[in-house]
Structure formats: structure tokens, C-alpha cells
Amino acid sequence: MRRLEGDSLSFWQDEAQSASRYSALEGPVHADVAVIGGGITGAACALWLARDDRRVILLERETVAHGASGRNGGFLLAGTVETYDRAIALYGHTRARRFYAFSVANNVMVRALIDELEARRWPTGYRHTGSLRLADAPEELVEVRAAARLLTEDGWATEVFDETRLPKRLRKHYMGGSYHPSDGEVQPARLVAGLVRLAQEAGAIIHEQTPALSLRESADGVVIETPAGAVHAQKAILATNAWLDDLLSAQPESAASADAQPAPEARPDGRVVTPTRGQMLATTPVEERLFDCPIYAHYGYQYWRQLQNGRLVVGGWRDHAPDHDQRTPTQVPTDAVQQHLDRFVYETLGLPATTAITHRWAGLMAFTPNSLPLVGLAPGRQHILFCGGYTGHGNAMAVRCARLVADLACGLPNTEADLFTPEHTKKPL
């Protein structure tokens, strides 16, 4: 499996370092289902499977929440990466409504799990704040307002904001936007660590520092080779997101079965997801209360929030270096993007130089051709499933996608099984 060329430590990971750690695998083992990847998807998969009385083992190459799950902005938003009006144009009104409803249900599911964790005195940093989506150009404002109108017509409360209602330090830079009252924020690394803890309580076996070196199907299941020995399972779920292709690169050992999933559209290099770097920073606490909720702008390329202790976390601006952040993606920040994050802090917001930057980091997201997740049987496989490719909106989709792929692995019915099947990743007409 491909190793990272470099790494960084996010503010969230730094803050959550006291979270429980798990030992590496020390020998061969058998399970009903093996989950590869210890991010939000893998953690939720392990949880749902364990609660369904399956013997499940989770293998994480590094540590829990090592990838984008511990490096994102911690926004808990509804919807896909596309604005609702554009989603309707791309996918049709019925499917766009189903995708949005899926994410709303995902967030209800996440909040229920957060309640469980809070009852166990496991803080997740969750706050029900709502969110703002802002426009910095007239054409974007038209789109944001159109999306808000359509959301309201379909029953999801949304409020249009003009420039006079924006936080005062933003009024010269953004033109207005929409407010989404159901959204919230979370400490993403602690949320994932909490889900893993719930999974372990339910009976899941968790191993960190255990890379999956190879993956092959056997006559009755799957064999995963690790440095410490083989894991034998009836089914395997790949929950590795930006690294989703790595264990799928080898061709199946036998011809695909008649009911195997068709291959999703691939990039020219053969990969079905595009690893894409997102970058962020965190500051020292700012005394002034600047923002009351998470904010994203410029078609989602800019996002920021202020924590309860006053710190700012700012991310995005990857559109200023798109080729660089896809051609050589690592989890290391770059000056080309970080300088724009700095300018937002010191020029757009006008904060003094005494507001220091304490953390700079990057994380790898997984993009698909039409911005929707992949959930289902891997192409040409009968016992290997995958779940990922959230195009930067993992918190809005992953926990419910994990429920879906867990049901598929166990042969259980799920009314949402048609939403994210691999063939859907072909670009919309």
C-alpha cells in the first residue's frame, strides 16, 4: 500500500492525542467482516457491524483519524458538495432531494451517537450552530439564493442573508448568502475516536499501526495480508477514502461474477477517486467574537470557524493551486496555499500580527467524477466492498454510508442501496 511522502499534525489531532490508542495486530485472525481504514467511515462501519453481532476487525495503517477525518474543518452540514440548484440540474430533482435527505438523516444519526458519547463523558466539541454559505461574486450570490429558495420549497428551512447581516469584518469582501439552521460543528478527531470507542465496547477488535499489504478473494471470503499475519474474513470493506484505489489496483484473480458491480468511471491513470489535498491553519485565541457558526464561501473553496475558546480555524483556497494539490497530494501544507490562508486572517479579517498561527496542516480528500460517494461491491469482486469518495463532504455522508455498506456486507435490505452504487460515478450527462 502506498505510503505518505510526508505528514503534518492537525490542531484536532494534537488536541485529541490523549484519546485511546490501540495495539498492532500480532498474528493471524478470523472475522466475519474486516474493515480497512480507521477514519469516520471505518469507525462507523465497525460500530454498526459490531452492534449487528458480527465479529468485526478494524485495521488502521497509522492511527485512528489519521487522514482527512482528523484534518477537516469539523463542519456538520447537510447536502452534497453541489449547491441544491446545481444538484437538481446534475442529478434530477428526485435524486437531488434524496441525496439531501440522506445527508440530513446522516446528521441526525451523528447527533444521536454524539449524545451517547457525551453521556459517557466523551466530549466531541459538538455545537448546534447553523452555518452560513457566502458569495463573493454576483453570479455566485444568484446561485446561493436559488439554492436557498429550492431548499425551502422542498421543506428544509433556509434563510437568505444580505451583506448588512454578515459578520462586520466580512462585509467588504462578501455579498451575502444563506443561513442553514440545522447545521453544526464538531471536533472531528475526537468524534472519530469516540466512534471507535463505541465500536470496541460493542465487540469490535481494533488494531492501529497495521497496514493491509495485499487483499485477495478466496473461495469463501477474503484474505488480507499484514506484517503480522493474515486476516481471514467473509467480507472486507475498504474505508480508506483517498487511498481507496490502492488495494484495488491488482486485477481480480478470477473473472467477475454475473452479479458483480460494473466498474465506475476511472481517471486516465486507472484510479476511481482523485486524492486531493485540503489545507488548514489554526490561530491563537482571538478575544473578539467574530463568528457564531461555521462559514464557507466561494463555491466551498473557502471555509472557517471560530472555536469557543476564540481560536480561528481556516481552510481551503486550494483553487489557487489546483494542479499542485492533485498531482502531488500529500498531507503536508504548502506555501502556495498557506499564504492565502494567512491573508484571510491578517488582511481580510484585519487581525493584528499578535494573532499567531499555531498549527498548519493538510489532509487528503477523495473526489469522484460527479462528486458523489462510492458505496457497494468493488468492481469485479464478490466479497470486497468499498465506501468513500465524499469530495470533501465526508462528515455529511459517511456515518450513514457506513450503515449502508455494513448492510450490503451482511446481505441486509436497505432502501438506499441504489443511491451510491459504483456505476453512478460516471459524469452526469
C-alpha positions as a Markdown table, in Angstrom:
| # | Residue | x | y | z |
|---|---|---|---|---|
| 1 | Met | 0.0 | 0.0 | 0.0 |
| 2 | Arg | 1.3 | 3.4 | -1.0 |
| 3 | Arg | 3.0 | 5.3 | 1.9 |
| 4 | Leu | 2.6 | 9.0 | 2.5 |
| 5 | Glu | 5.5 | 11.1 | 1.3 |
| 6 | Gly | 5.2 | 13.4 | 4.3 |
| 7 | Asp | 2.8 | 14.3 | 7.0 |
| 8 | Ser | 1.6 | 17.1 | 9.3 |
| 9 | Leu | -0.4 | 17.3 | 12.6 |
| 10 | Ser | -3.7 | 19.0 | 12.6 |
| 11 | Phe | -5.0 | 21.1 | 15.6 |
| 12 | Trp | -7.7 | 18.5 | 16.1 |
| 13 | Gln | -5.2 | 15.6 | 16.2 |
| 14 | Asp | -2.9 | 17.5 | 18.5 |
| 15 | Glu | -5.8 | 18.2 | 20.9 |
| 16 | Ala | -7.1 | 14.6 | 20.8 |
| 17 | Gln | -3.7 | 12.9 | 21.4 |
| 18 | Ser | -4.9 | 11.7 | 24.8 |
| 19 | Ala | -7.6 | 9.6 | 23.1 |
| 20 | Ser | -7.3 | 5.8 | 23.4 |
| 21 | Arg | -4.7 | 4.1 | 21.3 |
| 22 | Tyr | -4.8 | 0.5 | 20.1 |
| 23 | Ser | -2.2 | -2.2 | 19.7 |
| 24 | Ala | -0.9 | -3.5 | 16.3 |
| 25 | Leu | -2.1 | -6.9 | 15.1 |
| 26 | Glu | 0.1 | -9.7 | 16.5 |
| 27 | Gly | -0.9 | -12.8 | 14.5 |
| 28 | Pro | -3.4 | -14.3 | 12.1 |
| 29 | Val | -7.0 | -13.8 | 12.9 |
| 30 | His | -10.5 | -14.7 | 11.6 |
| 31 | Ala | -13.5 | -12.4 | 11.4 |
| 32 | Asp | -16.9 | -12.1 | 9.8 |
| 33 | Val | -16.0 | -8.7 | 8.3 |
| 34 | Ala | -12.7 | -6.9 | 8.1 |
| 35 | Val | -12.8 | -3.1 | 7.8 |
| 36 | Ile | -9.7 | -1.4 | 6.4 |
| 37 | Gly | -9.3 | 2.3 | 7.4 |
| 38 | Gly | -9.8 | 4.0 | 10.8 |
| 39 | Gly | -11.4 | 7.2 | 9.7 |
| 40 | Ile | -15.0 | 8.2 | 10.2 |
| 41 | Thr | -16.3 | 5.6 | 7.7 |
| 42 | Gly | -14.3 | 2.7 | 9.0 |
| 43 | Ala | -15.1 | 3.6 | 12.6 |
| 44 | Ala | -18.8 | 3.8 | 11.9 |
| 45 | Cys | -18.7 | 0.6 | 9.8 |
| 46 | Ala | -17.1 | -1.3 | 12.8 |
| 47 | Leu | -19.7 | 0.2 | 15.1 |
| 48 | Trp | -22.7 | -0.8 | 13.0 |
| 49 | Leu | -21.3 | -4.3 | 12.3 |
| 50 | Ala | -20.5 | -5.0 | 16.0 |
| 51 | Arg | -23.9 | -3.8 | 17.0 |
| 52 | Asp | -25.3 | -6.3 | 14.5 |
| 53 | Asp | -23.5 | -9.1 | 16.3 |
| 54 | Arg | -20.9 | -9.6 | 13.6 |
| 55 | Arg | -17.3 | -10.4 | 14.5 |
| 56 | Val | -15.5 | -7.4 | 13.0 |
| 57 | Ile | -11.9 | -6.4 | 13.0 |
| 58 | Leu | -10.7 | -2.9 | 12.0 |
| 59 | Leu | -7.2 | -2.4 | 10.6 |
| 60 | Glu | -5.7 | 1.1 | 10.5 |
| 61 | Arg | -2.3 | 1.7 | 8.9 |
| 62 | Glu | -1.4 | 4.6 | 11.1 |
| 63 | Thr | -3.7 | 5.8 | 14.0 |
| 64 | Val | -7.4 | 6.4 | 14.2 |
| 65 | Ala | -8.4 | 9.6 | 12.4 |
| 66 | His | -5.0 | 9.9 | 10.8 |
| 67 | Gly | -6.4 | 11.0 | 7.4 |
| 68 | Ala | -8.9 | 13.6 | 6.4 |
| 69 | Ser | -11.3 | 12.5 | 9.2 |
| 70 | Gly | -8.9 | 14.1 | 11.7 |
| 71 | Arg | -7.9 | 17.1 | 9.4 |
| 72 | Asn | -11.1 | 18.7 | 8.2 |
| 73 | Gly | -12.9 | 21.8 | 9.3 |
| 74 | Gly | -15.3 | 19.9 | 11.6 |
| 75 | Phe | -18.4 | 21.2 | 9.8 |
| 76 | Leu | -21.5 | 19.1 | 10.2 |
| 77 | Leu | -23.5 | 20.3 | 7.2 |
| 78 | Ala | -26.4 | 19.0 | 5.2 |
| 79 | Gly | -26.2 | 18.4 | 1.4 |
| 80 | Thr | -23.7 | 17.4 | -1.2 |
| 81 | Val | -20.7 | 19.4 | -2.3 |
| 82 | Glu | -23.0 | 20.9 | -5.0 |
| 83 | Thr | -25.5 | 23.7 | -4.2 |
| 84 | Tyr | -29.0 | 22.4 | -4.3 |
| 85 | Asp | -30.0 | 24.1 | -7.5 |
| 86 | Arg | -26.9 | 22.7 | -9.3 |
| 87 | Ala | -27.6 | 19.2 | -7.7 |
| 88 | Ile | -31.1 | 19.3 | -9.2 |
| 89 | Ala | -29.6 | 20.2 | -12.6 |
| 90 | Leu | -27.0 | 17.5 | -12.4 |
| 91 | Tyr | -28.9 | 14.6 | -10.9 |
| 92 | Gly | -32.6 | 15.4 | -11.4 |
| 93 | His | -34.9 | 16.8 | -8.7 |
| 94 | Thr | -36.0 | 13.4 | -7.3 |
| 95 | Arg | -32.4 | 12.2 | -6.8 |
| 96 | Ala | -31.1 | 15.5 | -5.6 |
| 97 | Arg | -33.9 | 15.5 | -2.9 |
| 98 | Arg | -32.9 | 12.0 | -1.9 |
| 99 | Phe | -29.2 | 12.9 | -1.6 |
| 100 | Tyr | -30.1 | 15.9 | 0.6 |
| 101 | Ala | -32.5 | 13.9 | 2.7 |
| 102 | Phe | -29.7 | 11.3 | 3.1 |
| 103 | Ser | -27.3 | 13.8 | 4.5 |
| 104 | Val | -30.0 | 15.2 | 6.8 |
| 105 | Ala | -30.6 | 11.7 | 8.1 |
| 106 | Asn | -26.8 | 11.2 | 8.4 |
| 107 | Asn | -26.5 | 14.2 | 10.7 |
| 108 | Val | -29.4 | 13.1 | 12.9 |
| 109 | Met | -27.6 | 9.7 | 13.2 |
| 110 | Val | -24.3 | 11.5 | 14.1 |
| 111 | Arg | -26.0 | 13.6 | 16.7 |
| 112 | Ala | -27.6 | 10.5 | 18.3 |
| 113 | Leu | -24.1 | 9.0 | 18.6 |
| 114 | Ile | -22.7 | 12.2 | 20.0 |
| 115 | Asp | -25.4 | 12.1 | 22.7 |
| 116 | Glu | -24.2 | 8.5 | 23.5 |
| 117 | Leu | -20.6 | 9.8 | 23.8 |
| 118 | Glu | -21.5 | 12.8 | 25.8 |
| 119 | Ala | -23.4 | 10.5 | 28.2 |
| 120 | Arg | -20.1 | 8.6 | 28.6 |
| 121 | Arg | -18.3 | 11.9 | 29.3 |
| 122 | Trp | -16.5 | 11.8 | 26.0 |
| 123 | Pro | -16.5 | 15.3 | 24.6 |
| 124 | Thr | -16.9 | 15.8 | 20.9 |
| 125 | Gly | -17.0 | 19.5 | 20.7 |
| 126 | Tyr | -20.4 | 19.4 | 19.1 |
| 127 | Arg | -22.5 | 22.6 | 18.9 |
| 128 | His | -25.7 | 23.1 | 17.0 |
| 129 | Thr | -24.9 | 26.5 | 15.5 |
| 130 | Gly | -26.3 | 26.5 | 12.0 |
| 131 | Ser | -24.0 | 27.5 | 9.1 |
| 132 | Leu | -23.5 | 30.3 | 6.6 |
| 133 | Arg | -22.8 | 29.9 | 2.9 |
| 134 | Leu | -21.5 | 33.2 | 1.5 |
| 135 | Ala | -20.9 | 34.5 | -2.1 |
| 136 | Asp | -18.1 | 36.7 | -3.1 |
| 137 | Ala | -19.3 | 37.5 | -6.7 |
| 138 | Pro | -22.8 | 38.4 | -8.1 |
| 139 | Glu | -23.1 | 35.2 | -10.1 |
| 140 | Glu | -22.4 | 33.1 | -7.0 |
| 141 | Leu | -25.0 | 35.1 | -5.0 |
| 142 | Val | -27.6 | 34.3 | -7.6 |
| 143 | Glu | -26.8 | 30.6 | -7.3 |
| 144 | Val | -26.8 | 30.7 | -3.5 |
| 145 | Arg | -30.2 | 32.4 | -3.4 |
| 146 | Ala | -31.7 | 30.0 | -6.0 |
| 147 | Ala | -30.5 | 27.0 | -3.9 |
| 148 | Ala | -32.0 | 28.6 | -0.7 |
| 149 | Arg | -35.3 | 29.0 | -2.4 |
| 150 | Leu | -35.4 | 25.5 | -3.7 |
| 151 | Leu | -34.4 | 24.0 | -0.3 |
| 152 | Thr | -37.2 | 26.0 | 1.3 |
| 153 | Glu | -39.7 | 24.8 | -1.3 |
| 154 | Asp | -38.7 | 21.2 | -0.6 |
| 155 | Gly | -39.2 | 21.6 | 3.2 |
| 156 | Trp | -35.7 | 22.4 | 4.5 |
| 157 | Ala | -35.5 | 25.7 | 6.4 |
| 158 | Thr | -33.1 | 28.2 | 4.8 |
| 159 | Glu | -32.8 | 31.9 | 5.3 |
| 160 | Val | -31.3 | 34.4 | 2.8 |
| 161 | Phe | -28.8 | 36.9 | 4.2 |
| 162 | Asp | -27.8 | 40.2 | 2.6 |
| 163 | Glu | -24.5 | 41.9 | 3.1 |
| 164 | Thr | -25.8 | 44.1 | 6.0 |
| 165 | Arg | -26.4 | 40.9 | 8.1 |
| 166 | Leu | -23.0 | 39.4 | 7.7 |
| 167 | Pro | -20.3 | 39.5 | 10.4 |
| 168 | Lys | -18.9 | 43.0 | 10.2 |
| 169 | Arg | -15.4 | 42.0 | 9.3 |
| 170 | Leu | -16.7 | 40.2 | 6.2 |
| 171 | Arg | -19.0 | 42.9 | 4.7 |
| 172 | Lys | -16.4 | 44.4 | 2.4 |
| 173 | His | -15.4 | 41.0 | 1.0 |
| 174 | Tyr | -18.6 | 39.0 | 0.6 |
| 175 | Met | -22.0 | 40.0 | -0.8 |
| 176 | Gly | -24.5 | 38.0 | 1.2 |
| 177 | Gly | -25.5 | 34.4 | 1.4 |
| 178 | Ser | -27.8 | 31.9 | 3.1 |
| 179 | Tyr | -28.2 | 30.6 | 6.6 |
| 180 | His | -28.8 | 26.9 | 7.3 |
| 181 | Pro | -30.2 | 26.4 | 10.8 |
| 182 | Ser | -29.9 | 22.6 | 11.1 |
| 183 | Asp | -26.1 | 22.5 | 10.7 |
| 184 | Gly | -23.5 | 22.4 | 13.4 |
| 185 | Glu | -19.8 | 21.8 | 14.2 |
| 186 | Val | -17.7 | 19.1 | 15.9 |
| 187 | Gln | -14.1 | 18.3 | 16.9 |
| 188 | Pro | -13.6 | 15.7 | 14.1 |
| 189 | Ala | -10.7 | 13.8 | 15.6 |
| 190 | Arg | -12.5 | 13.3 | 18.9 |
| 191 | Leu | -15.7 | 12.3 | 17.1 |
| 192 | Val | -13.9 | 9.5 | 15.2 |
| 193 | Ala | -12.0 | 8.4 | 18.3 |
| 194 | Gly | -15.4 | 8.2 | 20.1 |
| 195 | Leu | -17.0 | 6.1 | 17.4 |
| 196 | Val | -14.1 | 3.7 | 17.6 |
| 197 | Arg | -14.5 | 3.5 | 21.4 |
| 198 | Leu | -18.3 | 2.7 | 20.9 |
| 199 | Ala | -17.3 | 0.1 | 18.3 |
| 200 | Gln | -14.9 | -1.5 | 20.7 |
| 201 | Glu | -17.5 | -1.5 | 23.5 |
| 202 | Ala | -19.8 | -3.4 | 21.1 |
| 203 | Gly | -17.2 | -6.0 | 20.5 |
| 204 | Ala | -15.2 | -4.8 | 17.5 |
| 205 | Ile | -11.4 | -5.6 | 17.5 |
| 206 | Ile | -9.3 | -2.5 | 16.7 |
| 207 | His | -5.7 | -2.5 | 15.5 |
| 208 | Glu | -3.6 | 0.6 | 14.7 |
| 209 | Gln | -0.2 | 0.5 | 13.0 |
| 210 | Thr | -1.4 | -2.4 | 11.0 |
| 211 | Pro | -1.2 | -1.8 | 7.2 |
| 212 | Ala | -3.0 | -4.0 | 4.8 |
| 213 | Leu | -0.2 | -5.1 | 2.4 |
| 214 | Ser | -2.4 | -7.0 | 0.0 |
| 215 | Leu | -6.0 | -8.1 | -0.4 |
| 216 | Arg | -7.4 | -11.1 | -2.4 |
| 217 | Glu | -10.5 | -13.1 | -2.6 |
| 218 | Ser | -10.5 | -16.7 | -1.7 |
| 219 | Ala | -13.2 | -19.4 | -2.4 |
| 220 | Asp | -15.2 | -18.4 | 0.6 |
| 221 | Gly | -14.1 | -14.9 | 1.5 |
| 222 | Val | -11.2 | -12.6 | 1.7 |
| 223 | Val | -7.5 | -12.8 | 2.8 |
| 224 | Ile | -5.7 | -9.6 | 3.9 |
| 225 | Glu | -2.0 | -9.9 | 4.4 |
| 226 | Thr | -0.5 | -7.7 | 7.1 |
| 227 | Pro | 3.1 | -7.6 | 8.5 |
| 228 | Ala | 1.9 | -9.7 | 11.5 |
| 229 | Gly | 0.0 | -12.3 | 9.5 |
| 230 | Ala | -3.2 | -12.9 | 7.5 |
| 231 | Val | -6.7 | -11.7 | 8.4 |
| 232 | His | -9.3 | -14.1 | 7.0 |
| 233 | Ala | -12.8 | -12.7 | 6.7 |
| 234 | Gln | -16.1 | -13.5 | 4.9 |
| 235 | Lys | -16.2 | -9.9 | 3.6 |
| 236 | Ala | -13.9 | -6.9 | 3.5 |
| 237 | Ile | -14.9 | -3.2 | 3.5 |
| 238 | Leu | -12.4 | -0.7 | 2.1 |
| 239 | Ala | -12.9 | 2.6 | 4.0 |
| 240 | Thr | -9.7 | 4.2 | 3.0 |
| 241 | Asn | -11.1 | 7.2 | 1.1 |
| 242 | Ala | -8.2 | 9.0 | -0.7 |
| 243 | Trp | -6.3 | 5.6 | -0.7 |
| 244 | Leu | -9.4 | 3.7 | -1.9 |
| 245 | Asp | -7.7 | 2.5 | -5.1 |
| 246 | Asp | -4.5 | 1.2 | -3.5 |
| 247 | Leu | -5.8 | -2.2 | -2.6 |
| 248 | Leu | -7.9 | -2.4 | -5.8 |
| 249 | Ser | -5.1 | -1.8 | -8.2 |
| 250 | Ala | -4.4 | -5.6 | -8.7 |
| 251 | Gln | -6.8 | -7.3 | -11.1 |
| 252 | Pro | -9.2 | -9.8 | -9.7 |
| 253 | Glu | -7.8 | -13.4 | -9.7 |
| 254 | Ser | -10.9 | -14.7 | -11.4 |
| 255 | Ala | -13.4 | -13.4 | -13.9 |
| 256 | Ala | -16.1 | -11.2 | -12.5 |
| 257 | Ser | -19.3 | -12.9 | -11.5 |
| 258 | Ala | -22.5 | -12.1 | -13.3 |
| 259 | Asp | -23.8 | -10.0 | -10.4 |
| 260 | Ala | -20.5 | -8.1 | -9.7 |
| 261 | Gln | -20.7 | -4.4 | -9.8 |
| 262 | Pro | -19.7 | -2.6 | -13.1 |
| 263 | Ala | -16.6 | -0.6 | -12.8 |
| 264 | Pro | -17.0 | 3.1 | -12.0 |
| 265 | Glu | -15.5 | 5.7 | -14.4 |
| 266 | Ala | -11.8 | 5.9 | -13.8 |
| 267 | Arg | -9.2 | 8.6 | -14.2 |
| 268 | Pro | -6.7 | 8.2 | -17.1 |
| 269 | Asp | -4.3 | 6.6 | -14.6 |
| 270 | Gly | -6.9 | 4.0 | -13.7 |
| 271 | Arg | -7.9 | 5.3 | -10.3 |
| 272 | Val | -11.6 | 5.7 | -9.4 |
| 273 | Val | -11.0 | 8.6 | -6.9 |
| 274 | Thr | -8.8 | 11.6 | -7.2 |
| 275 | Pro | -6.8 | 12.2 | -4.0 |
| 276 | Thr | -7.0 | 16.0 | -3.3 |
| 277 | Arg | -5.2 | 17.9 | -0.7 |
| 278 | Gly | -7.1 | 20.3 | 1.6 |
| 279 | Gln | -5.1 | 22.7 | 3.8 |
| 280 | Met | -5.9 | 24.5 | 7.1 |
| 281 | Leu | -4.4 | 26.5 | 9.9 |
| 282 | Ala | -5.3 | 27.4 | 13.5 |
| 283 | Thr | -4.6 | 30.6 | 15.4 |
| 284 | Thr | -4.1 | 31.6 | 19.0 |
| 285 | Pro | -7.4 | 32.6 | 20.7 |
| 286 | Val | -8.9 | 35.9 | 19.5 |
| 287 | Glu | -10.8 | 37.9 | 22.1 |
| 288 | Glu | -13.3 | 39.4 | 19.8 |
| 289 | Arg | -16.3 | 37.1 | 18.9 |
| 290 | Leu | -16.0 | 37.2 | 15.2 |
| 291 | Phe | -18.3 | 34.3 | 14.1 |
| 292 | Asp | -21.1 | 32.4 | 15.7 |
| 293 | Cys | -21.2 | 29.5 | 13.3 |
| 294 | Pro | -19.2 | 27.7 | 10.6 |
| 295 | Ile | -18.9 | 29.6 | 7.3 |
| 296 | Tyr | -18.0 | 28.5 | 3.8 |
| 297 | Ala | -17.7 | 30.7 | 0.7 |
| 298 | His | -16.5 | 31.0 | -2.9 |
| 299 | Tyr | -18.3 | 27.8 | -4.0 |
| 300 | Gly | -16.9 | 25.9 | -0.9 |
| 301 | Tyr | -13.3 | 26.7 | -1.7 |
| 302 | Gln | -13.0 | 28.9 | 1.5 |
| 303 | Tyr | -14.2 | 27.8 | 5.0 |
| 304 | Trp | -13.6 | 28.9 | 8.5 |
| 305 | Arg | -15.0 | 28.9 | 12.1 |
| 306 | Gln | -14.2 | 30.3 | 15.5 |
| 307 | Leu | -14.0 | 27.9 | 18.4 |
| 308 | Gln | -15.5 | 28.5 | 21.8 |
| 309 | Asn | -12.0 | 29.4 | 23.2 |
| 310 | Gly | -11.6 | 32.1 | 20.4 |
| 311 | Arg | -9.2 | 30.2 | 18.1 |
| 312 | Leu | -9.8 | 30.5 | 14.4 |
| 313 | Val | -9.5 | 27.5 | 12.1 |
| 314 | Val | -9.3 | 28.5 | 8.5 |
| 315 | Gly | -9.2 | 26.2 | 5.4 |
| 316 | Gly | -9.4 | 26.0 | 1.7 |
| 317 | Trp | -8.1 | 28.2 | -1.1 |
| 318 | Arg | -6.9 | 25.1 | -2.9 |
| 319 | Asp | -8.3 | 26.6 | -6.1 |
| 320 | His | -5.2 | 28.8 | -6.2 |
| 321 | Ala | -3.0 | 25.7 | -6.7 |
| 322 | Pro | -5.4 | 23.0 | -8.2 |
| 323 | Asp | -2.8 | 21.1 | -10.2 |
| 324 | His | -0.3 | 21.0 | -7.3 |
| 325 | Asp | -2.8 | 19.8 | -4.8 |
| 326 | Gln | -3.9 | 16.9 | -7.0 |
| 327 | Arg | -0.8 | 15.9 | -8.9 |
| 328 | Thr | 1.4 | 15.6 | -5.8 |
| 329 | Pro | -1.0 | 15.1 | -2.9 |
| 330 | Thr | 0.5 | 14.6 | 0.5 |
| 331 | Gln | -0.7 | 15.5 | 4.0 |
| 332 | Val | 1.9 | 18.4 | 4.1 |
| 333 | Pro | 0.8 | 22.0 | 3.7 |
| 334 | Thr | 2.4 | 24.2 | 1.1 |
| 335 | Asp | 3.3 | 27.9 | 0.9 |
| 336 | Ala | 1.3 | 28.3 | -2.3 |
| 337 | Val | -2.0 | 27.8 | -0.4 |
| 338 | Gln | -1.0 | 28.7 | 3.2 |
| 339 | Gln | -0.2 | 32.3 | 2.1 |
| 340 | His | -3.8 | 32.7 | 1.1 |
| 341 | Leu | -5.0 | 31.4 | 4.5 |
| 342 | Asp | -2.7 | 33.9 | 6.2 |
| 343 | Arg | -4.1 | 36.8 | 4.0 |
| 344 | Phe | -7.6 | 35.9 | 5.1 |
| 345 | Val | -6.5 | 36.1 | 8.8 |
| 346 | Tyr | -4.4 | 39.3 | 8.6 |
| 347 | Glu | -5.9 | 41.2 | 5.6 |
| 348 | Thr | -9.5 | 40.1 | 5.1 |
| 349 | Leu | -10.2 | 40.0 | 8.8 |
| 350 | Gly | -7.6 | 42.6 | 9.7 |
| 351 | Leu | -6.4 | 40.8 | 12.8 |
| 352 | Pro | -3.1 | 42.0 | 14.3 |
| 353 | Ala | 0.2 | 40.2 | 14.0 |
| 354 | Thr | -0.1 | 39.2 | 17.6 |
| 355 | Thr | -2.6 | 36.7 | 16.5 |
| 356 | Ala | -0.2 | 33.8 | 15.9 |
| 357 | Ile | -0.6 | 30.8 | 13.8 |
| 358 | Thr | -0.1 | 27.7 | 16.0 |
| 359 | His | -0.9 | 24.9 | 13.6 |
| 360 | Arg | -0.6 | 24.3 | 9.8 |
| 361 | Trp | -1.7 | 21.1 | 8.2 |
| 362 | Ala | -3.1 | 19.3 | 5.2 |
| 363 | Gly | -5.4 | 16.3 | 4.7 |
| 364 | Leu | -6.2 | 14.1 | 1.7 |
| 365 | Met | -9.8 | 14.1 | 0.4 |
| 366 | Ala | -11.2 | 11.7 | -2.3 |
| 367 | Phe | -13.0 | 13.2 | -5.2 |
| 368 | Thr | -15.2 | 11.3 | -7.7 |
| 369 | Pro | -16.2 | 12.4 | -11.2 |
| 370 | Asn | -19.7 | 13.5 | -10.2 |
| 371 | Ser | -19.0 | 14.5 | -6.5 |
| 372 | Leu | -21.0 | 11.6 | -5.0 |
| 373 | Pro | -19.7 | 8.8 | -2.8 |
| 374 | Leu | -18.9 | 5.2 | -3.9 |
| 375 | Val | -20.8 | 2.6 | -1.8 |
| 376 | Gly | -21.1 | -1.0 | -2.9 |
| 377 | Leu | -19.2 | -4.0 | -4.2 |
| 378 | Ala | -15.8 | -3.2 | -5.7 |
| 379 | Pro | -15.6 | -3.8 | -9.4 |
| 380 | Gly | -15.2 | -7.4 | -10.3 |
| 381 | Arg | -15.3 | -8.6 | -6.7 |
| 382 | Gln | -17.8 | -10.7 | -4.8 |
| 383 | His | -16.6 | -10.3 | -1.2 |
| 384 | Ile | -14.9 | -6.9 | -1.2 |
| 385 | Leu | -16.9 | -3.7 | -0.8 |
| 386 | Phe | -15.9 | -0.1 | -0.7 |
| 387 | Cys | -17.2 | 3.1 | 0.9 |
| 388 | Gly | -15.7 | 6.6 | 0.3 |
| 389 | Gly | -15.1 | 9.3 | -2.2 |
| 390 | Tyr | -17.0 | 12.1 | -0.4 |
| 391 | Thr | -15.5 | 15.0 | -2.4 |
| 392 | Gly | -14.9 | 17.0 | 0.8 |
| 393 | His | -18.3 | 16.3 | 2.4 |
| 394 | Gly | -17.5 | 13.2 | 4.5 |
| 395 | Asn | -19.0 | 14.5 | 7.7 |
| 396 | Ala | -22.3 | 15.0 | 5.9 |
| 397 | Met | -22.4 | 11.5 | 4.4 |
| 398 | Ala | -20.0 | 9.0 | 6.0 |
| 399 | Val | -21.8 | 7.6 | 9.0 |
| 400 | Arg | -25.0 | 6.8 | 7.1 |
| 401 | Cys | -22.9 | 5.5 | 4.1 |
| 402 | Ala | -21.2 | 3.2 | 6.6 |
| 403 | Arg | -24.6 | 1.9 | 7.7 |
| 404 | Leu | -25.4 | 1.3 | 4.1 |
| 405 | Val | -22.2 | -0.6 | 3.3 |
| 406 | Ala | -22.5 | -2.6 | 6.5 |
| 407 | Asp | -26.0 | -3.7 | 5.5 |
| 408 | Leu | -24.7 | -4.7 | 2.0 |
| 409 | Ala | -21.8 | -6.7 | 3.5 |
| 410 | Cys | -24.3 | -8.6 | 5.6 |
| 411 | Gly | -26.9 | -9.1 | 2.9 |
| 412 | Leu | -29.4 | -7.0 | 4.8 |
| 413 | Pro | -32.1 | -4.9 | 2.9 |
| 414 | Asn | -31.5 | -1.2 | 2.7 |
| 415 | Thr | -33.9 | 1.2 | 0.9 |
| 416 | Glu | -31.0 | 3.5 | 0.0 |
| 417 | Ala | -28.8 | 0.8 | -1.7 |
| 418 | Asp | -29.3 | 2.3 | -5.1 |
| 419 | Leu | -28.1 | 5.8 | -4.2 |
| 420 | Phe | -24.3 | 5.4 | -4.4 |
| 421 | Thr | -23.6 | 2.3 | -6.5 |
| 422 | Pro | -20.3 | 2.3 | -8.4 |
| 423 | Glu | -21.9 | 2.9 | -11.8 |
| 424 | His | -23.3 | 6.2 | -10.7 |
| 425 | Thr | -19.9 | 7.8 | -10.6 |
| 426 | Lys | -19.9 | 8.3 | -14.3 |
| 427 | Lys | -20.1 | 12.0 | -15.1 |
| 428 | Pro | -23.7 | 13.3 | -15.4 |
| 429 | Leu | -25.0 | 13.9 | -18.9 |
